[in-house]
Amino acid sequence: MPFALKTSSKFNRTAKKFPDKLKAALDDEVRIISENPEIGAMKKGDLAGIRVHKFGFYGRLYLLAYEVSTADEIIFIHALGGHENFYRDLKQYLKS
């Protein structure tokens, strides 16, 4: 059974600006994550506990940062974006 999903306001603001085709691809990637939460790469250091799933869309790389709570069976999606400054912005977001 897939995990339940919760999204941050940062993720929602970013996803809302995407074109419809990219939103459909994003929905597919989120479905893949909900079925197999271990798919993303586990981060270390300041981002310990965060997983990042990378996917391509029309030649551009997108990153999806999420956290998994296996006890509650919830996946919390924190952020979405291109690779440039993604990790820096994610660290700032998580600190606030």
C-alpha positions, 0 to 999 in steps of 0.5 A: 500500500502506498504511503500517504502524502503531505506537501509543504507550501514551498512545494505547492507554490513551485508546482503551481507555476509549472506547465501542465505537461510538467505537472503530469510528469511530476504526478507520475514521479510522486506516485513512484515515490509513494510506492517505493519511498526508498528510491531517493538518495539519502542525504548526509550532513545538514540534510540528514534524513532527507531523500532526493529523487532526481528526474528528467523532463525535456532535457532538464534535471529536476530534484524532489526533496522529501522525508519519509516517516515509516511509523506514520506511513507518511511522505512529506514532500519539502521542495522541488526545483532545478539543480542550481542552488537547490540544496542551498535553498533547501537548507535555508528552508529547513532552518526556517 
